[in-house]
Amino acid sequence: MDTRKRIAWNLRRLRTSANVTQEILAVDAHVDRTVISDLERGRHNASVDLLDRLAQALQFDISELFVVPAGTDDEPAPIKPGRKPKAR
């Protein structure tokens, strides 16, 4: 697993375990939600400053983003979006 995929895996794992939506994380880290989405899909190359802001927003050490997932770990499950359903 390359580093970008490892960061994507760990970011999603840490975010979902904290029960935080991409929108909430984006606001707390001062980025657009699409940046979070792109990071979690391995499509964005994050700066160290951005990784540090994400770690602070989720209250974990930045080194957690570089942990090698065990081969038996399941993919982190998605959580429901933070938006409220539209009234009908």
Helices and strands as residue ranges (DSSP letters): H 3-17, H 22-29, H 33-40, H 48-58, G 62-66
